[in-house]
């Protein structure tokens, strides 16, 4: 009978025990948990002693693009939404100007006694507060794209997180702190960089309070999540699990200060138009109301959204107060969708042309083909996001056949678009109004 092999630590020689169990770190390399903890501490101490790079501060005031420059950059990627781009440009400019001012103040502040420090603080008692942003608009209007484009311009860590997976601590789902875990992961756990990043919280409308009436069941994914978000949005030091909190309870938490993290929230707020319409109707009494104005209001009620409408929808007043910059994105009309297909730097048509060009084929879309694609996107009410699925459906056969064909050009016209959509049974799908 073969002897049982006892697991040993290859660093200290200790055998497996409950106090210090042996872990196979790599294939054939076994260490006890005490030695693993010792290695972690030694690594942290060594990192502290390394000289920091004397790189210039990224957010010096001279390096921050002006609102006009930010909007000009956004214009290259996002069609329309002029008002939303202006609001975002000003909010982002003020946010990073505030960070640069605080950094310069800390850098130039001489070491002084407590009495002198208090006197200096009283002399410049104006403290600029952070202005987080909330964007309201239908699906496919560019909320996520705007946030991504701004992060790319500023070269700061950026994370997109979904509010629908968040729950109160202790319930199935993700904790509030997991929002910052994504941000840390995107900048290789550089806490200093993460503390100047941007977090885009998508589907913020899905955590609206379910009802104003008290219930015996807790609203753990609605008002409870909103309450938990307050400390992140206003600015405080949060202990963040670097690998997520539920699956790795033994991990060392990382302290992150959210004071200089810009939070941009976005949501479709489906149904908020009824609350806006109800509020607007209270201001129109009698028969003298201009019919053209009423028709314009019905066509795009989102432009009239106010904080009180968000409260009626189910956001608590505390969270609305921590999202002071409110802007609405307009539904995309036919002209805007046509421009989205062709004009941005990463326009859909340009992407497919590049794919075909790699195979040595020149791809062309006729104007009537583009109009047919846009008409179908409007019919399905999916905004710019729907354009991709329609174009993919139209082009899948061509992308399958053309690489094997000896052709130099391939032209897509309206007849080809309608034929492919018909084959995909697009014409048999009826959407509810």
N, C-alpha and C positions, 0 to 999 in steps of 0.2 A: 504493500500500500504506500502510495507516494505521500511524502510529507507536505503538510499545508504551508504554503509560502506566506510569511508574515510581511505585510506592507511596512516599509521603512522610509523615513525622510532622507533623501539623498544629500541634505545639507547638514543636518545635525545628528542623524542616525536614530532619531526617536522612532518607536514603534507606534502602530495605530492605537489610539485611545479615544475615549469620549471627550476628554479635555482638549486634546489636540489631534483631531482626525487627520488621516493622510489623504491628500487630494492628488490625483494624477493631472498635473498642469498641462503637460504635452505628452505625446506618445513616449512612454518609458520614463518620463521625468516625474517623480513623486516627491511632494513636499508636504510638511505638516502646516496646519493653519497658523501656528505661531511664527514659523519662518516666512510664510507669505506675508503676514502682517509686518514683520521686520523689514522685508524687502520694500514694501509699500512706503513705510516711514522713511527708509533711507533714500528712496527715489524722491519723495517730496522734499526732504532736506537738501538734496543735491540740486534740485530744480530751483530752490530758493536762492542758492549761492551763485547760480549762473548770472553773468552780467546781462542786464536788459539791453536790447537794441536801442541805440540812440536814433530811432526813426522819428521823423516829424509827426506831430499830432495830426491825425486825418481830418479832424473837424476844427481846424483853425478857421477863424471867421473869414479869412481871405480865400479859403478853399471851398466854402459853401456856395453852391450855385444859387443865383438869384431866382425869385419866383418866375420871372420871364424865361430864364434858362431852363428851369425845371419843366415848365409847361411846354416849351419848344421841344424838349426831349420826349415828353409824353405824346406830343402830336405825331411823332414818328411811329408810334406803336398803337395808339388808341384813336379811333375815328370819332369825331363828335364829342359830346359830353364836355362842352367848353366850361360850363359853370363848375362842374365837379372837379375838373383839372385845375381851375383857378383856386378853388378852396383848398385842394390838396397841396398845391404848390406853396401857398402862403403858410399853411399849417406846418408843413415839413421844414420850410425855411426858418420859421420862428423856432421850431423845436431844436434844430441843430445849431442855430445861432445862440440859443439859451445854453446848450451844452458847451459851446466854444467859450462863451463868457464865463461860465463857472470854472472851466479848466484854466483859463487865463488868470482868473482871480486866485485860484488855489496855487498856481505856479509862481505868481509874483508876490504872494503874501509872505512877508518876512516873519521869522520866528519872534514872537512877542509875548509879553505877559498876558494873563487872562484879562486884566483890566483894559489893556490896549486892544485886545481882540474884540472885546465887547464894544468899545468905542468905535472901532472900525466898522463893525457890523451895523451899529446905529447910524453911522454916517451914510451907509448905502443900504437902507432897509428895504428897498424894493426888491422883491423876489419874484421872478417870473415863473408862473406855474405851467405845468405840462398841459398841452391841448391834444388829447386823443381825438380820434376821428371816427364817425359812424357814417357809412354810405348806405343809402336806401335805394333800391332799384330792382326791376324785374331780372329774371335769370338771363344770362347771356348778354349783358350790357357792358361788361368790362370792369367789374369791381375788383376781381382778383388780378386782372392784367394791370390795372393802374398801380396797385400796391407792389407787384413784382417789378414793374418798370422803375418805380422810384427807388427801390432797394438796389437795383442794378446800377442806376445812375450814381448813387451815393457810395456804392461798394461797402455796404454794411451787411451784417448777418441778417437773414430774413427767414421767417418760418410761417407757413400756412397751416393753421390748425382748425379742426372742425369742432364747433361747439356742441354738436349733437351727441358726441360720445362722452361728454363730461357729466359727472354726477357728484353729489355730495360725498365727502369722505366716509368710507365705511360701506358704500353701496357698489353694486356691480357697475363697472364703467371706469373711466379714467378720472384721476384727481385733477383739481384745478392746476396744480404745479406742473403737470405734464405739458402744459403749453410752453413752459420755459425749457423743458427737456429737449424739445425739437430745436429750439434756438441754440442751445449749447452744442448739440450734435452737429449743427450746420456750420459752426465755427471751431470745430475740434476742441471743444470744452475750454476755449479761451474766454474766461469770465469777463475780463476787461472789455473785449470786443462785443460780447453778448449783451453787456449792459448798455450798449449804444445802438442796439439793433432795432429791427421792426418786426412786430408780430401781427399777422393778419388773422383775425378770428372770423372765420366764415360761418354762415348760417346762424348768426347771432339771434335771429328772430325765432329760432326753434327752441330757445330756452326762455321764451316768454312765460309769464305766469299763467297757469292754466285757467284759473278762475278766481274771482274776488271773494267767493263764498268760502268760509272755513270748511275743511273736510277732515275726516278721520285718517285719511291717507296723506303721507308727506309728499310734497312736490319736489322730489329729490333731483330731478333733471331740469327743473324750471327755475322757480324763485330761489331755491337753495343754491344753484350754480351761480345765479346773479349775485347773491350775497357773498359767495366765495371769491368772485372776480373783483370785488371792490378793492381789496388790499393790493392786488396786482396793478389795477388801473391807476390808482392814485399815487403809488410809489412807496414801496416798503421793501425790507429785506426778507426774501423768501428762501426757505430751504428746499432745494430742488433735488430729487433723485436723478442721478445722471443716466440711468438705464430704465426709467419708469418705476413707479413705486410698488406695483402689485406683484410683479414676478421676481423682484430682487429686494426683499425687505431688509437684507443684511448690509446693503451698500452704504457707503459714506455719502452723506448729503452735502451738496454744494450751495453755499450762500450766494444769492444773486440779488442785487439791488435793482429794483424796477423803476427807480426814479427817472432814469433817462432812456428807458425803453419806450418807443412810440407804438401804441396799440391802435391799429386800424380795424374797425369792425364792419362787416358787411352782411346784408341780408335782403332777401326778396320781399319780406313782409307782405306775403300774399293775403289780400283782403283788407289791407290798411286803407285802400282807396275809399271803401265804404265809410270808414271813420272820418276821413278827410272830407268827403262829400257831405256827410252829416254836419260837420262843423261849418263848412262853407255855406250851406243852405240856411243856417241861422242868421246869416248876414244879408240875405236877400228876401225882402218881404214885398208883396204886391206883384203887379203885372208889368212893371216898367223895366224888368231886367233885360239886358241886351242878349238876344238869342245867340249871336256870334260868340260872345264872351262865355256863355253857358256851354256852348259846344266845345270851345277850346278847353274849358276846365274839365269837361268829361273826358276829353281826349288824353290828357296827361295830368291827372290829379297829383301825381307824385311830386311835382314841382312845388306844391303848396304844403308839403309836410312840415310839421312843427314838433317840438319836443312833446307837447301835450298829446299828439297823435300816437307817439311811441308809448306813452304812458297808458293810453286807452287800449293799445294793442297788447300790453302785458309786461313791458319793461318797468322795473321799479324806479322811482324817482332818484334814488341814490346812484344808480348806474347811469342814468341819463345825465346827471350832473357831472359825472366823470368822463363823459363823451361830449364835450362842449361844441365840437365842430360837426355840424349836421349838414350833409349835402345829399341831394337826390340825383340819380342817374336817369336820364330820359329813355323811354323805349326807343329802339332803333327803327327808323323809318326805311323806306325802300332805297332812297338815295344813300343813306349811311351804310346799309348792308352791301350795296354795290361797291362803295369805296373800300369797305373792309376786305372784300375779295381781292382787290388789286393794289391798293395804295400803301398800306403799312410795309415796314421793312421785312416783316415775316408774314406777308399776306399769303393766303391759301394758294392762290394761283401761282405765285412765285415759288412756293414750296414744291408744287407738282411739276412746274417747269424745270426746276433744278433736278428733281428725281429722274425725269425723262432725259435731261441733258447728259446725265451720267452715262446713259446708254447710247448717247449720240443722236438723240431724237429731239427735234424742235416741236414743243407742244404749244398749240394755239387754242384759245377760247374765243369764240365769236361773241359779239355783244349780246345777241339774242340768247345765247347759251347762258351767259351770266345772269341775264334777266329772268330766265326760266328757273335757275337755281334759287335766286332771291325770292321769287314769287312762292316757291314751295316752302322756303324757310319761314316766310310771313304766314303762310297757311298753317304751319305747325306751331307757330308762336313760341319758338325756341331761341329767338335772338341770334346773335353771332355764333353761339355754340352749336346751333343746328346746321349752320352752313357746312361745318366739317363733315358731319355724318352724311349729308346729302351729296357733297362732292366725292366723298369716299365711295358711296354707293354707285355714283355715275362712273367713276374712274377704275373700279376694281377689274372689270373685264379688260380694259385697255392696258392696265399695268400687268395683267397676266399674259396677254397676247403679244404686245409690242416688242418686248425684249427678244422674242423669237422671230420677229418679222424683219425683213430687210427694207425698212422705210426710214426716211430722213425727217419727215414731218408727220404730225398727227393733229388733226383739227377736230375740236369738239363744238358742235353747233346745237341749236335748240332741239332739232329732231332727235339727235343722239341722246341728249339729256332726257327728253320725255320717254324715249324708248327704254332706256335703262331703268328709269324710275318706275315705269309700268311693269317691267319684268320683275322688279323688286316688290311689286304690289303696293307701291306708295299710294296709288290712286284709289285703293280699296279701303284705306284707313280713314275713318271719319273722326275728327276731334270735336269734343264738346266745346261750345262757345263759353 
